[in-house]
Amino acid sequence: MGLNEQAHGQDHGHSLKAYYLVYLLLMVGLAATVWVAYIDLGWLSTPIAMAIATTKAFFVVMIFMHVKDATPMIWVTIVMGLVGLSLGFIFLFCDYAAR
C-alpha cells in the first residue's frame, strides 16, 4: 500500500451517525436563520444570524473537514488564519469608525 493510498484510506473515526447528526444540526440552523430573518429583532437580528452562521461553520469545519482529528500543525494553521481574519476585521472597523 503506497503512501498516497494510506493518506486517503485513513478512517477518521466519524460514523454515519455523526454525519447525520451534523446534517440535522445544519438544517436546524438553516431554519433558525430563516426564522431570524423573518421576525423583527431590531439591531439584534444581525448578531444572532452571525452567531448561527458561526455555529454552522464550526460544525462543518470540525466534522466534514475532519479538523477534529487533525494534527497540531493544522490546528496552529487554523488558529493563525482566524487571528489574521480577526485583525483584518479590527483594522477595517477602526478605519470605518475613524471616518
N, C-alpha and C positions, 0 to 999 in steps of 0.2 A: 504494500500500500504506500503510495507516494505521499510526499508532504502536502501537496495540494488536496489530495483526497482526504487526508486526516483533518485538515483545517475545515473543509466543507462538510465532513461527515460527523463532526462533533455534536453530541447531544447536549444542549444547554439546560436540560432538566425541566423545560417547560412542557407541561402536558396540554392536551387539547382543552382540558377543563380551565386552565389558566387563560388560554386564548379566548375561550368563550366568555369567561368572566370579564376580561378586559373589554371585549366587544360589547357586552351588556352595559358595562360602565360607560363606554363611549356613547352608546345610544341614549342612556340616561342623561349624560352630559349634553348631548345634542338637544334633547327635549328641554332640558333646563335652560340652555342658551336661547332656544326659540321662545320659551316662556318669558324669560327676562326681556327679550326684545319686544314682546307684545304688551307687557304691563309697564306702567309708568312708575319708575322708581326715582325719578329725578336724576340728580347727579350720581346716584349710586349704581345706575344701570351699567355704566362702562366699567367701573371697578369689579362689579360682580361678574360681568361677562368675561373680563380678563382673567379673573380667578378661576372660572370654569374652564376657560381655554388652556390655562397653565396646567391645571389638574389633568386635563385630557392629554396634553403634550407629554406630561410626566409619565403617564401610563404607557403611551406609545413608545417613548424612548426606553423605558425600563424593560418592557416585556417584548414588544415586537422587534426592537433593535438590539435586544439581548445585552443591554448595558448592565443589567442587574448582576450578571455573571462575568463581567469584563475584568480585564487585568487592571492593576493600579494605574498604569500609564494611561489607559483610556479614561479613567476617572479624572486624572490630572488634566488631560486634554479637554474634557467636558467642562470641568470647573474653570479652567483658564478661558475657554470660549465664553462662558457665562459672565465671567468677570469683565472681559473685553466688551461684551454686549452691554453690560450694566454701565461701564464707564462711558461708552458711546451715548447711551440714553441720558446719563447725568450731564455730560457736556452739551448735549442737544437742548435739554430743558433749561440748563443755566443760561445758554445763549438766548433761548427764546424768552426767558424771564427778564433778561437784561435789555431787551429791545423796547 
